[in-house]
């Protein structure tokens, strides 16, 4: 069943490409997204590990990322039915094909147990999202796409160098240049310390670029600002989650090789730096879609900070991976509706969204409270757990910086979001014609409901999966 998770979206991509009419393609994407989610749920329910090959196998980390990405993609695919109907003036053949190809490659990332296959899958995912970024086909989206490709290419090149260094270290320590995760973890004690450290730094920078960790985040504001809302959601909750998985794979090897302290200290530094960078650019931000880009930088920092704290912080970071992806779905899709209704992303043109779009603006406001760690939403639980992980071992300076940055981000983000939703909307006949149809609102409501659920009651099967994934990384 594991290979179906890759093959089924590829069949859907081929069907979308060959279909002569634009109208049914969004339904094809939605149908295959639902089928993929059903298959992913079956894999997790059965505890399936994958193929007989050691190269393709699900462990707890892979299953966790699989269900997160598949759930978010399904929500976005259902939203696409309404969105692409609204954008009927643009051909959607390439867009729909790239969406399903993206789903197939993210599934391959979750399934890959070989560092080279993981690298190839991440690069393929990058190419798919580059096509999606250019959907608006204007000068700004072209610039954002090229910036994304250029910076992403540098990142993936550095990740390739790190992969080669790790292979050479395996050759020196194990007698063969293996890149199978199981072999590397099993023989980690024999790997040369210098090569493990060098490989980890290159892989952290490489996959950190894909995540958008500061100072490697410079592609994010343009890409998220110019991408359709549905693409922004997949980037912020899907692509970054896969890049985080790649980083976790490498961290596991470094920790098994006795370099856990070195790796965790680097992750704490990158985490706090990312949060500080996001805080600096979110205060006074006048573009609400770029605001969400810096929010993504912040939360990638929170993820690596949790891993860097170790122990209970690892469990908290994995929980936050789920919460971040679902909440980004709420924010980006609601922001997409607001953008389409006002034809602008700037605060000078967007005010009174609650009056013009009561459902979408209400969801956008709720998403703001969720992503900034307010109860009763899921991120409150995971962010509080990360704070606890910092305070328990008496890392008070890290905990204090974490709290201060969260407070600054809440104030900075809140000023922009409140300016969008409050006040009187401008007189705009074209903007008033935008309708909040079921397909443009119900998927966002479902995503928000899941975020609330993760804040008040986490299903036992998710807890089991999170605990199993945390144990793989030496967490509690």
N, C-alpha and C positions, 0 to 999 in steps of 0.2 A: 504493500500500500504506500510505502514511503516514496517510491519513484513516481507514483501517480501525482504527488504534490508538485512535482516539476513538470511532468508530461501533460497533465490536464490543462494548466494555464498556457502551455506552449501550443496545445491544440486549439485553445480558445483564441490565442493570438493569431494563429494561421486562419481561423474562421473569420475573425474580424478583418483581417487584411484582404481576404478573398471576397468578402461580401460586397456586392456592388453598391448598395444603398447605405446612406449615413444613418437613417432613422433607426434601424434595429440594432446597430452596433453597441450603443450603451446598454441595451438589454442583454446582449451577449456577454459583455463585461460583467454585469451584475449576476447573471446566471452562473458563470464560471467562478465568480468570487464566492457565491454561496456554496457551490459544490466544493470548492477548496476548503472553506471553513468547516464543512461537514467532515471532509477527509482528515483535516488537522485535528478536529475534536475526537475522531475515531482513533487516530494514532495515539493521542494522549490517554484516552480512556482505556485502551488496550495495553498501554505501556510499551508500545512497539519501539524497538531500537533501530529498525531500518533494514538494510540489506545485509547479506552475509559478508560482504566486503568490509574491511576495516576502514576503507576510504570514505564510505557513505554510511553514517550511523547517527541516530538521534541519541544524545544523552539528555540529562535534565535541562542543561542550558539551551540546547538546540530546541527542545520541545517548548520551553518557555518563550523563546523568541518567535518560534513558529506561530504559536497561538496569538501572541500580541500582534504580529504583523498581519496575519490572516484576518483577525477581527477588525483591525483598523482598515484594511483594504476593503473588506466587505461593506463597512459603513460608507467609505468613500465611493465605492462602486455604485451603491444605491443612490447616493447623492448625485453622481454623474448623470443619472437618467434625467433629472430635472435641469442640471447645469448645462449639459450638451444640447438639450432642447432649447434652452435660452440662447445658446451660442450656435444656432443652426446655420448662421451665415458662414461658419468656418467648417471645412472638411474635417472629419474626425477619424479617418481611417488610420493614420499614423499614430494619433493620440491613443486610440483604443488598443491598437496593437502593442504599443510601448507599455501601456498600463499592465497588460497581462504578461508581457515579457518580464517586467519589473517583478511581478508576483512570483514568477517561476524562478528568477535568479535569487530573490530573497529566501525562497524555500531551499535553494541549493546552498546558500550561506549557512542556514540552520542545520543542514544535513551534513555538510562537509566536515571530515575529520582529518583532512590533509591540508597543510598550510598553503600549498600552491593552489589547490582547488578553491580554497577559501579566497585567496587573492584574485583568482580569475573571476569568481562569482561576484566579488565586490566591484571589480572593474566593469563587468557587464551591467551591474545595477546602476553604476554611474552613467554609462552610456545611455541606458534607458531613460533615466531621469533627465538627462541633457535634452533629449528629444521632447520630453514633456514640458520642460521649461520654456521652450520656444513656441508654445502653442499660440500665443498672442501675435507672433510674427511682426513685431515692431522693433524699432532701433534699440529701445531699452531692454527688451527681452533678449535680443541678440547679444547685446553687451553682457547681460547677466549670464547667459549661457556660455559665452566664451570665457568669462572670468571663472565660472564654475568648472569648466573643463580644464583650463590651464592650471588653476590652483589644485584641483582634484588630481590632475596628472602628476604634479610634483609630489603630492601626498602618496599616491599609489606607487610612484617610483621609489620613494624612500621606504615604503613598506616592502617593496621587492628587495631592496638592498638588505633590510633587516631579515627578511626570509633567507637570503643567501648567507648572511652571517651566521644565522642559526643552523643552517645546513652544514656550514663549514665547522662550526662548533661540534655538531653531532659527529662529523667525520673524525675529528680529533679525539673526542671523548668516547664515542661508541663504536668507532671503526667503520661506520657507513653514514652517508649524508642523508639520513631519514628525516622526513618532515611530517610523519604521522604523529598526531598528538599523543596517542597512547604510548608509542615508543619513546617520545621525548620526555613525557612525564615519568615513565617507568625508569628511564636511564638518566634522569635529570641530574642526579648527584655526580655523575661522571662528566658532565659538560663543563668546559673551561669557564671560569667565572667571568673573565674579560669578554669573551665572545657572547655570553648570555647577556651581560649588561649592555654591550654595544648593540646587540640585536634588539633588546627591549627598547632602548632609546629610539632607534630608527623606526621600529614598529609602532611605538607610542606616537611619535610625530606623524607617521604615515596614516595610521588609522584615526589618530586624533584630528587630522585635517578633515577626514570624512565626517567625523562627529561634529566638527566645528568648535573644538576647544580653542580658547584664546592662547596665543596670538595667531592661531591657524584658522581663524573664523572668517576671514575677510570676504569669502565668497557668499556668506550667508545673507547679509542685508540685501544685496542686489538680487540674489536668487529668490529668496522668500518674498521680497518686495514685488518682483515682476511675475512670479509664477501664479497661475490660477490657484484659488484657495485649496482645491482638492489636491493639487500637486504639492503645495506647501505642507499640507497635513501628512502626506506620504513621505516627504523629505524629513520633517521634524519628528515623526513618530515611527517611520519605517526604516529609511536609509540609515539614520543615526543609530537606531537600535541594532541594526546589523553590524555597523562599524563598532559599536560597543561590544557586541559579542566577539568580534575578531580580537579586540583588545583584551577581553577576558580570557580568551584561549591562550594568548601570549603571556598574560599575567600568571596564569596557572602554571605554565612551564617555568617561568622565572621563580615563582614561589617554591616549586618543587626542587629547583636547583640551588636553593638556599639564598636567593637574592630577593626574597619577599620584602625585607625592610627597605632595601634600595628602591624597589619598584613602588612600594606604598608611599614613600616620601615624595617621589616624583609625582605621583597621582594627586597627593594632597596639594602640592604646589600648583599643578595645572588646574585643579578644581577651584581653589580660591582665586587664582588669577582669572579664570573664566567668569566667575561670579562678579569679581571686581570690574572687569571690562564691561560686562553686561550692565551693571549698575551705573557706570559712568555714561553709557550711551542711551540708557533708557530714561534718564532724568531729562525732561524737556523735549522728548522725542515728538516730532510733529507728523510722522508717517506711521499710521497704526499697523501696517503690515511689516514695516521694518522693525517696529517695536516687538512683534512676535518673533522676528529673527533673533533679536538680542535675548528674548526670553528663552529661546532654544539654546543659545550659548550658555546662559545661566544654568539651565537644567542638565546640560551635558557636564558642566562643572560639578553639579551636585552628585551626579552619578559616579564620576571618578573619585570625588572626595569620599563618598561612602565606601568605595572599594579601598581607598587609601587608608581609611581608618581601621580596616580589618575587623575581625570578629563579627559583632552584631551589625556593624556598618555594611558588611557585604550583603546580608539579607535585606537590609533597608534599601540599599542601592538597587537590588533586583526588584524589590517591590515598587520602587520609584520608577523603574523602567516601564512597568505596566501602567502606572498612574500617569506618567508623562505622555505616553503615546495616546492614551484615550482622551486626555485633556487637550492635547494639541489638536486632536480631531475636532473637538468642540470649537476651539478658538479659530482655527484656520477656515473651517467651513462657514462658521457664522460671519467671520471677517470677509469671506468671499461674497456672501450675500450683501453685506453692507457696501462693499466696493462696487458691486454691479448696480445697486440701487442709486448710489450717489455719483458714480462715474469718477470717483477720486479716492485717494488714500490719505489725503492731507487734511489736517484739522481745520484749515481755513475753509474747506468746502464741506466737511462732514460734521454736522451737529444735529442733535435731535433725532438720533437714530431710533430711539424708543418710540417716538411718535409715528415715524414712517414705517418702521419694521419692528413691531413690538415683540414678535417671537424671536427673530434673529438677534436683535439687539439685547433682549433679555438673556438669551443663551450666551452671547458674547460677554455680558456682564458677569453671569454666573461662571463662565470659563475663566475670567480674570480672578475671581475669588478662589476658584479651585486651584489654578496654577500657582498662585502666591501662597498656598499652604493654609487656607482658611478652612475651619471645620464647617460642615461635616464631610468634606470631600476627601478623596483618596490621597492626594498629595500631602494633606495635613499629617496623615498617619506616617507616611514614609519620610517626610522631612523632619518630623519630630523624632522618629527613630534614629535618623542620622545624627541629630543633635545629641541624643542620649548616648550614641556610640562614641561621640567626641568627649562627652563629659565623664563617662564611666572610667576611662583610663586617665582621667585628669589632664586631658589636653585642652585646658581652659582657653588658651589663646586661640586655638583653631575654632573652638566652639563659639567664642566671643565674636571673632571675625565673621563666622558663618551667620550668626544672628544679626549683626550689624548690616551685613550685605543684604540679607533677606528683607530687613526693614527698609533700607534705601530703595530696593527694587520694588517693594510694595507701594511706596509713595510715588516713585517715578512712573511706574506702570499705571497706577491708579489715576494719576492726573490726566494721562492721555486717554484712558478708557472712559473715564467720566465725561471728558470733553466730547467724546464721540457720541455717547448715548444720551446725554442731557441737552437741554435747550430746545430751540425751535429749528426744524429743518428748513433749508433754503427753499425758495419758490422755484420749483423745477418740475415742469410738466412731464418730462421724460422719466425722471426719477420716480414720480408718483405711479407710473405705469408698472413698476416692478411688483410682482405678486409672490408671496411666500407660499409656494405650492407644497404639497405633502412631501415630494421627493427632495425638496430643498430644505426642509425643516425636520421631518421625522428622523432621518439618520442622525442628525445632530442631537436631538432629544434622547435617542437611544444611547449615544456615546456619553452624554451627560449623566444619564441614569446609571450607566456602568461605573462612572467616576464616583457617584454618590454611594453606590453599592460597595465599592472598594474602601470607602471611608467609614461605613457603619457595619458592614458584614462581609468578610472575605471568605468565599466558598472554600470548603475544606480541600478540594482537589487543587485549588490554586496554592493554598498554603503548603500542601505536600510537595508540589512542584517547586515552589520557592525554596523550601528547606533542602530539598535534594540538590538543587542548583547551587545553593550557598555552601553546602558541604563539599561539593566538587572544588570550590575555591578556597576551602579552609575556613569558611565563615560559620557563624552560629545563628 
